[in-house]
Amino acid sequence: MRLWGVVKAGAVALALCYVAVIGSRFGLWGRLLQLAHPAGPPPRTMPLPYGAEILQKRETEMVQRVTQEYARVKALVDEARRQGLNVADLDRNLLVSLSMARRKQYDRALTMLNKIEIGLPRKGEGVVAARIDDPLPGGPEIRTKPAQEPARRQRKRD
């Protein structure tokens, strides 16, 4: 009789080990824990009291920055137009940058304005080849001494 009890206890222990291995293999323990301890609703967090003010302040600063940059680049484009340079493509790009700013893409608008400024056509400058002995235009003449050969020292002989 005692042997039968030991066999039953061994069989039960073996069955529990089998269930434990199979349960861990297929993730049954996690499901059982979820059933035993269900998760409550997620904790609610209150928005920060000054978060909206900070975002509003940043947006106002960016709008001012884009507006100032737009006015500066627009003045440069107008000056280039007055000089008779071709700036038709840059006018379209100015409108694109303005539309980006309206869509609150301030960084892209600033990048576009910088590219417009770099792409401004420049008026050609006259270049004159100069020699060393030519005087500076409109300035005082520079007096130079002719180069002298350095004095050579004589070696002492023993």
Secondary structure, DSSP 8 states (H G I E B T S, - for coil): -HHHHHHHHHHHHHHHHHHHHHHHHTTHHHHHHHHHS-----------TTHHHHHHHHHHHHHHHHHHHHHHHHHHHHHHHHTT---HHHHHHHHHHHHHHHTT-HHHHHHHHHHHHHT------------TTS--TTS-------------------
